[in-house]
Amino acid sequence: VVSYFKASPTVAAKQRGLAQGVICLLLGFVCSFMTSWLLAVFPFMGMVYGIMLVLLGIEKVQTAIDQKRLGAGKWYMPAISAAISVICGAVIMLNPFTTTVYMWMFTGISLIVEAIADIVSFAMNQKNA
């Protein structure tokens, strides 16, 4: 959020830092102060995520078939991606409570990586300014 207001308007508009910062602050607030609600909702969110993965996998199957019919090279890449999506989605839907633990770990790691990327981006922008 701070880097958004420190950057020039052109740079700030391209980086979308304000929206990302506010979203990260809200997620941090929810994770810190609404833990009981989050723990109750997370298995449901896992089920929704699993359903979305299966649906996106089915859509990728069509992409693979379309590419094959059009004679495009490497049509098998979306097919492999589709299979992975459907398998992961099915695993999540069959056992949402166990996958909740892994989703929490993934969320935590993702937030840490995002924070590191923001720090690096901020440092690089300071060098260029």
Sine and cosine of phi, psi and omega as CSV:
sin_phi,cos_phi,sin_psi,cos_psi,sin_omega,cos_omega
0.00,0.00,-0.69,0.73,-0.01,-1.00
-0.90,0.43,-0.69,0.72,-0.03,-1.00
-0.90,0.45,-0.48,0.88,0.03,-1.00
-0.88,0.47,-0.72,0.69,-0.05,-1.00
-0.98,0.21,-0.35,0.94,0.04,-1.00
-0.99,0.13,-0.41,0.91,-0.05,-1.00
-0.98,0.18,0.36,-0.93,0.08,-1.00
-0.92,0.40,0.41,-0.91,-0.02,-1.00
-0.82,0.57,-0.61,0.79,-0.01,-1.00
-0.92,0.40,-0.73,0.68,0.00,-1.00
-0.91,0.41,-0.69,0.72,-0.02,-1.00
-0.88,0.47,-0.63,0.78,0.00,-1.00
-0.91,0.41,-0.56,0.83,-0.02,-1.00
-0.98,0.22,-0.52,0.85,-0.11,-0.99
-1.00,0.07,-0.35,0.94,0.02,-1.00
0.86,0.51,0.52,0.85,-0.09,-1.00
-0.92,0.39,-0.53,0.85,-0.02,-1.00
-0.90,0.43,-0.77,0.64,-0.01,-1.00
-0.89,0.46,-0.70,0.71,0.01,-1.00
-0.89,0.46,-0.68,0.73,0.00,-1.00
-0.89,0.45,-0.70,0.71,0.00,-1.00
-0.91,0.42,-0.67,0.74,0.03,-1.00
-0.88,0.47,-0.70,0.71,0.02,-1.00
-0.89,0.45,-0.64,0.77,0.05,-1.00
-0.89,0.45,-0.69,0.73,0.02,-1.00
-0.90,0.44,-0.69,0.72,0.03,-1.00
-0.89,0.45,-0.64,0.77,0.06,-1.00
-0.89,0.46,-0.65,0.76,0.04,-1.00
-0.89,0.46,-0.73,0.68,-0.01,-1.00
-0.88,0.48,-0.72,0.69,-0.02,-1.00
-0.90,0.43,-0.55,0.84,-0.06,-1.00
-0.99,0.13,-0.65,0.76,-0.18,-0.98
-0.92,-0.39,-0.18,0.98,-0.02,-1.00
-0.84,-0.54,0.69,0.73,-0.12,-0.99
-0.90,0.43,-0.64,0.77,-0.03,-1.00
-0.91,0.42,-0.66,0.75,0.05,-1.00
-0.90,0.44,-0.68,0.73,-0.03,-1.00
-0.91,0.43,-0.66,0.75,0.02,-1.00
-0.90,0.43,-0.56,0.83,0.02,-1.00
-0.95,0.30,-0.57,0.82,-0.09,-1.00
-1.00,0.05,-0.42,0.91,-0.14,-0.99
-0.86,0.51,-0.66,0.75,0.06,-1.00
-0.87,0.49,-0.61,0.79,0.07,-1.00
-0.89,0.45,-0.68,0.73,0.03,-1.00
-0.89,0.45,-0.57,0.82,0.06,-1.00
-0.89,0.46,-0.66,0.75,0.03,-1.00
-0.90,0.43,-0.69,0.72,0.03,-1.00
-0.88,0.47,-0.68,0.73,0.02,-1.00
-0.88,0.47,-0.67,0.74,0.04,-1.00
-0.88,0.47,-0.68,0.73,0.03,-1.00
-0.89,0.46,-0.69,0.73,0.01,-1.00
-0.88,0.47,-0.65,0.76,0.02,-1.00
-0.88,0.47,-0.68,0.73,0.01,-1.00
-0.90,0.44,-0.71,0.71,0.00,-1.00
-0.89,0.45,-0.67,0.74,0.05,-1.00
-0.91,0.41,-0.57,0.82,0.07,-1.00
-0.89,0.46,-0.66,0.75,0.03,-1.00
-0.90,0.44,-0.64,0.77,0.05,-1.00
-0.90,0.44,-0.62,0.79,0.02,-1.00
-0.92,0.39,-0.50,0.87,0.08,-1.00
-0.87,0.49,-0.69,0.72,0.03,-1.00
-0.89,0.46,-0.65,0.76,0.04,-1.00
-0.86,0.51,-0.70,0.72,0.01,-1.00
-0.89,0.45,-0.69,0.73,0.01,-1.00
-0.91,0.42,-0.68,0.73,0.04,-1.00
-0.87,0.49,-0.69,0.72,0.01,-1.00
-0.90,0.43,-0.63,0.78,0.03,-1.00
-0.90,0.44,-0.71,0.71,0.00,-1.00
-0.90,0.43,-0.52,0.85,0.00,-1.00
-0.99,0.11,-0.08,1.00,0.02,-1.00
0.98,0.20,0.36,0.93,0.00,-1.00
-0.96,0.28,0.57,-0.82,0.07,-1.00
-0.97,0.26,0.39,-0.92,0.04,-1.00
0.83,0.55,0.60,0.80,0.05,-1.00
-0.91,0.41,-0.35,0.94,-0.04,-1.00
-0.95,0.30,-0.32,0.95,0.00,-1.00
-0.89,0.46,-0.76,0.65,0.07,-1.00
-0.91,0.42,-0.45,0.89,0.04,-1.00
-0.92,0.38,-0.67,0.74,0.05,-1.00
-0.90,0.43,-0.69,0.72,0.03,-1.00
-0.88,0.48,-0.64,0.77,0.03,-1.00
-0.89,0.46,-0.70,0.71,0.00,-1.00
-0.88,0.47,-0.69,0.72,0.02,-1.00
-0.89,0.47,-0.69,0.72,0.00,-1.00
-0.88,0.47,-0.72,0.69,-0.03,-1.00
-0.91,0.41,-0.68,0.73,-0.01,-1.00
-0.90,0.43,-0.74,0.67,0.01,-1.00
-0.89,0.46,-0.67,0.74,0.03,-1.00
-0.88,0.47,-0.66,0.75,0.01,-1.00
-0.91,0.42,-0.67,0.74,0.03,-1.00
-0.88,0.48,-0.69,0.72,0.01,-1.00
-0.90,0.44,-0.67,0.74,-0.03,-1.00
-0.94,0.35,-0.56,0.83,-0.01,-1.00
-0.96,0.28,-0.45,0.89,-0.03,-1.00
-0.59,-0.81,0.93,0.36,-0.09,-1.00
-0.92,0.39,-0.45,0.89,-0.05,-1.00
-0.96,0.29,-0.65,0.76,0.05,-1.00
-0.94,0.34,-0.65,0.76,-0.01,-1.00
-0.93,0.36,-0.32,0.95,0.06,-1.00
-0.87,0.49,-0.65,0.76,0.03,-1.00
-0.87,0.50,-0.71,0.70,-0.02,-1.00
-0.93,0.36,-0.58,0.81,0.05,-1.00
-0.91,0.41,-0.60,0.80,0.07,-1.00
-0.89,0.45,-0.70,0.72,0.02,-1.00
-0.88,0.47,-0.70,0.72,0.01,-1.00
-0.88,0.47,-0.67,0.74,0.01,-1.00
-0.89,0.46,-0.71,0.70,0.02,-1.00
-0.88,0.47,-0.72,0.70,0.02,-1.00
-0.89,0.45,-0.66,0.75,0.01,-1.00
-0.88,0.48,-0.67,0.74,0.01,-1.00
-0.91,0.41,-0.61,0.79,0.04,-1.00
-0.91,0.41,-0.72,0.70,0.02,-1.00
-0.88,0.47,-0.67,0.74,0.03,-1.00
-0.88,0.47,-0.67,0.74,0.02,-1.00
-0.90,0.43,-0.67,0.74,0.03,-1.00
-0.89,0.45,-0.68,0.73,0.03,-1.00
-0.88,0.47,-0.64,0.77,0.04,-1.00
-0.90,0.43,-0.66,0.75,0.02,-1.00
-0.90,0.43,-0.70,0.71,0.02,-1.00
-0.89,0.46,-0.70,0.71,0.01,-1.00
-0.88,0.48,-0.69,0.72,0.02,-1.00
-0.88,0.47,-0.70,0.71,0.00,-1.00
-0.90,0.43,-0.64,0.76,0.00,-1.00
-0.92,0.38,-0.60,0.80,0.03,-1.00
-0.92,0.39,-0.57,0.82,0.04,-1.00
-0.92,0.39,-0.59,0.81,0.03,-1.00
-0.92,0.40,-0.63,0.78,-0.05,-1.00
-0.98,0.17,-0.28,0.96,-0.06,-1.00
-0.99,0.15,0.00,0.00,0.00,0.00
